[in-house]
Amino acid sequence: MLKRMFVPNFTVMSVADIDLARLKKNGIRGILLDFDNTLVKWNDTRLQKKVVRWVAAAKRLGFLVCIVSNAITERLQSVADRLQIPFVPQACKPSTLGIRRALEKLALDSSETLMVGDQLFTDVLAGKRSGLQTALIRPKKFHEQWWMKGVRYLENFIQDRAFACKV
């Protein structure tokens, strides 16, 4: 159960490191992106150029892209407008509610969609529970609230146990 629910399909340092050609080859048509520590640093709205270029490339290749975040509308709106993609605020991850809303908005099936985010207990778990493939963002340094250190410790503990489980 740990392996099935908490081990992402792959891990990258940045959303810009995700190989779009490989996704396309594997039948992925839609990409759902978390917001904080995935598209932007925590509590920020500034986009890195490499992220803007990656989203533009994804759209050029025909991917449907949507932000799915537990954040409130105001922070998401400006970034979504700049990237010219839709967004689902207050997604309530790890609930599947926000993901279902995004899939409906994009007219996608879960089997052809990837969830990308920085947290096991919200992004990966919500994606897995929804039947999506998942990608975990693991930068060298996170920018986030102080109490997330405890969450990161638990995430690492769970991942260590999940990788140790026999298939």
Summary of the structure (lengths in Angstrom):
residues: 167
radius of gyration: 14.8
end to end distance: 10.2
largest distance: 44.4
contacts: 533
relative contact order: 0.21
helix: 46%
strand: 16%
